[in-house]
Amino acid sequence: MQRIVFYFGAALFIGRLFDYFVFPYYNSAMRIDKFLKVSRILKRRSVANDACGIGRVSVFGKPVKPAYRLKVGDEVEIVFGNRTLKFRVLALNEKAGKEEAASLYEIIE
């Protein structure tokens, strides 16, 4: 019984170490549909999801699905009818405010 308690305690300790040291670097990516909503490029996440689903969103020229893990430095292109918007991701933030939203990306074309 003491071994089981020891193993359980060690597992909790290792889990906390993982959360503290590894998780911030492991979580350095965000779903593209969520990024488009948080950065206020598209108004709703469902609209971003639909746009990715029909192939209007591409990263480095390849169409992506809504679950694509976007990273800092990725170049994204969105087709709006006859216009296209191309931008580079500068930062990822799960909860960016209105003032902070424009600083998450820079428009290329």
C-alpha positions in Angstrom: 0.0 0.0 0.0 2.9 2.4 0.8 4.4 1.8 -2.7 1.1 2.7 -4.4 0.9 5.9 -2.4 4.5 6.7 -3.2 4.0 6.1 -6.9 0.9 8.2 -6.9 2.6 11.0 -5.1 5.6 10.9 -7.5 3.2 11.0 -10.5 1.5 14.1 -9.1 4.9 15.7 -8.5 6.1 14.9 -12.1 2.8 16.2 -13.5 3.2 19.5 -11.7 6.8 19.8 -13.0 5.5 19.1 -16.5 2.8 21.8 -16.1 5.3 24.3 -14.8 8.3 23.8 -17.1 7.2 22.1 -20.3 3.6 23.1 -20.9 4.3 26.8 -21.8 6.6 25.7 -24.6 4.4 22.7 -25.6 1.4 25.0 -25.9 3.1 27.5 -28.3 0.5 26.8 -31.0 -3.1 27.7 -31.5 -5.9 26.4 -33.7 -6.2 28.6 -36.8 -9.9 29.1 -36.4 -9.5 30.4 -32.9 -6.6 32.7 -33.9 -8.7 34.2 -36.7 -11.5 35.0 -34.1 -9.1 36.2 -31.3 -7.2 38.5 -33.7 -10.5 39.8 -35.0 -9.7 39.1 -38.7 -13.0 37.2 -38.8 -15.9 38.1 -36.5 -17.0 34.6 -35.3 -15.2 31.4 -34.8 -17.9 29.5 -36.7 -17.3 31.7 -39.7 -13.5 31.0 -39.4 -14.3 27.3 -39.1 -16.5 27.4 -42.3 -13.8 29.4 -44.2 -11.2 26.8 -43.4 -13.5 24.0 -44.2 -14.2 25.2 -47.8 -10.5 25.9 -48.5 -10.4 29.7 -48.4 -7.7 29.7 -45.7 -4.1 28.6 -46.5 -0.8 28.6 -44.7 2.3 28.9 -46.8 0.1 28.2 -49.9 -1.5 25.0 -48.6 -5.2 24.9 -47.7 -5.7 24.0 -44.0 -8.5 22.6 -41.9 -9.8 24.5 -38.8 -7.8 22.3 -36.4 -4.5 23.3 -38.0 -2.0 24.3 -35.2 -0.8 27.8 -36.1 2.6 28.9 -34.9 4.5 32.2 -34.7 6.0 33.1 -38.1 3.4 31.3 -40.2 2.1 33.2 -43.3 -1.6 32.9 -43.7 -3.7 33.8 -46.8 -7.5 34.2 -46.7 -9.6 34.7 -49.8 -12.6 37.0 -49.5 -14.5 36.8 -52.8 -12.1 38.5 -55.2 -9.8 40.0 -52.6 -7.1 38.2 -50.6 -5.5 39.0 -47.3 -2.0 37.8 -46.5 -0.5 38.2 -43.1 2.3 36.8 -40.8 1.6 35.7 -37.3 3.6 37.7 -34.8 2.2 36.4 -31.5 -0.3 33.9 -30.1 -2.6 35.0 -27.3 -5.7 33.0 -26.1 -7.5 36.1 -24.8 -6.4 39.2 -26.7 -8.4 42.4 -26.1 -9.6 44.8 -28.7 -6.4 46.9 -28.4 -4.1 43.9 -28.5 -5.7 42.1 -31.4 -4.0 44.1 -34.2 -0.5 43.4 -32.7 -0.9 39.6 -33.2 -0.3 39.8 -36.9 1.3 42.0 -39.6 -0.3 42.4 -43.0 2.0 41.4 -45.9 -0.1 42.1 -48.9 
